[in-house]
């Protein structure tokens, strides 16, 4: 969740281009993670290394020792919880890639706004208008189309992807709760630090370096690409309205299809395409509902 003043909005086109580049980074992360887990690198270790590299880069670039006040934590319990659910979401995500196509995984992950909408109602007591309710129903319909329970398609990979998406929705809600009291720097740095500590006890059991330098370079690049992607995302929302950028998040799927075809020689089937388009429609309906709510608030 990015706090952005309206005064900072100045270049929507540049913001859109930054967003496109950010989702290139995230799609690369997804493809790299799948490439590694298929090469028998443990998903827990891949996830830990991603956060380790991310954390090191964040500390080096932001230099918390220069101005430690920017990294002061006001709600440590919720910060720790937020880091835990993101770490769990990462493990589930990378584990699901053992059996799911990249496009299947990303399409299911696009359902995260559905969980956020439902959790916002339960936790934040936000209202649900008819457009949001319809969007939630449509979004779950898209997930069902992709997984097709009862048709012999639903597997452990789908279940883990669903759980990862739910965990990420919880992460977003925790972020919303924290933005009122915590700095951007602490919100950016705390999750990888929590993940690094959480994963340490498992390293003797799951930690194993990839078979050669090429795989190692991919492993080390995951955190770097993730950190750069998040930086681009933050900057994009600083210079362009969120309502303008929202539809462009689906460029992530375009990059994912490209990586899936080039690296794994796989293309989504008709069911996956139909389910993805259904989830996209759900997301766009949620965007429309958000715009409608803001327009009413400004009257």
C-alpha positions, -999 to +999 in steps of 0.1 A: +000+000+000+015+033-011+006+066+005+008+092-022+000+129-021-021+143-049+005+170-053+030+144-065+008+133-094+024+148-125+032+122-151+007+095-157+024+082-189+057+078-171+039+061-142+023+036-166+057+028-181+073+023-147+044+000-138+049-020-169+086-024-160+078-033-124+056-062-136+083-073-159+104-077-128+077-096-110+070-119-139+108-126-141+107-135-104+078-159-110+096-176-139+129-177-121+113-193-091+096-220-112+128-226-131+147-232-098+121-254-080+118-276-111+156-280-108+150-294-073+160-262-054+137-263-023+109-237-025+115-226+011+152-219+003+143-201-029+118-180-009+144-173+018+171-163-006+147-139-024+141-121+009+177-123+019+189-106-012+160-081-010+168-073+026+205-068+019+198-045-010+172-025+010+196-019+039+225-010+016+204+014-005+183+030+023+212+031+048+191+030+080+221+040+101+221+075+085+186+084+097+173+057+120+141+077+128+127+069+094+128+032+103+112+035+137+085+009+143+054+019+161+034-014+160+059-041+162+034-069+167+015-061+135+048-055+116+060-090+126+026-105+117+027-088+083+062-102+076+051-137+086+021-138+063+042-125+034+069-152+041+042-179+042+026-165+010+060-168-008+066-204+003+031-214-008+035-195-041+068-211-050+056-246-040+026-243-062+048-236-092+061-272-090+028-283-106+011-251-120+018-233-152+030-197-147-001-184-162-023-205-139-005-193-108-006-156-118-042-158-128-051-172-094-030-146-077-049-119-095-078-129-072-060-112-043-082-081-046-112-103-039-098-115-006-088-079+002-124-067-005-138-094+018-112-089+045-116-051+044-153-057+052-146-080+081-115-063+095-118-026+085-156-025+084-155-011+049-189-011+031-197-034+002-218-020-026-235-041-052-206-037-077-181-051-052-204-080-043-208-088-080-170-084-086-163-109-058-187-135-072-173-131-107-137-133-094-144-166-076-161-178-107-129-172-126-108-191-101-133-220-103-130-220-141-092-223-139-091-250-112-123-268-124-130-288-092-149-320-099-133-324-133-101-339-121-080-307-126-080-293-090-047-303-074-024-295-045-008-267-066-041-249-070-048-253-033-014-238-024-019-209-049-053-202-033-038-202+002-009-180-010-034-155-024-054-154+008-022-149+028-012-120+005-047-105+010-040-106+047-007-089+041-024-061+022-049-055+050-021-054+076-004-029+054-035-007+053-037-008+091+000+001+094+002+030+070-014+053+096+015+049+120+045+034+102+070+050+078+074+038+042+109+027+050+099+005+079+071-011+058+096-018+030+124-032+052+106-051+079+091-080+057+124-092+043+141-089+078+113-110+094+115-135+065+152-139+069+149-146+107+119-170+101+138-190+075+170-195+094+160-226+114+150-244+081+182-236+063+201-268+075+173-289+061+164-271+029+194-250+021+213-262-009+231-242-036+219-247-072+239-271-095+259-244-113+266-207-116+237-201-140+211-213-115+229-195-087+227-162-107+190-167-111+186-174-074+205-143-064+187-121-089+152-129-075+156-106-046+172-079-067+145-080-093+118-080-066+134-050-048+137-031-081+101-040-090+088-027-057+108+005-061+094+011-096+059+003-083+062+028-055+075+055-078+048+048-103+021+054-077+038+086-066+036+103-100+003+089-114-032+084-100-040+049-087-072+049-107-053+055-139-027+028-132-051+001-119-060-015-153-024-018-163-016-043-135-028-069-160+003-064-181+018-088-156-002-116-174+013-106-207+048-108-194+040-141-177+027-156-210+059-145-228+081-160-201+061-192-200+064-197-237+101-188-240+114-206-210+089-235-205+074-238-240+039-236-225+008-216-234-024-213-214-053-235-225-088-222-233-100-228-197-071-208-182-077-180-207-114-179-199-108-179-161-081-152-164-104-130-184-131-135-158-108-126-130-096-095-149-133-085-154-138-088-117-107-067-110-119-040-134-153-040-117-136-034-084-117-005-099-149+010-112-165+006-078-135+024-062-138+052-086-175+055-080-169+056-042-143+084-046-165+104-068-193+103-042-169+113-015-158+144-034-193+156-039 
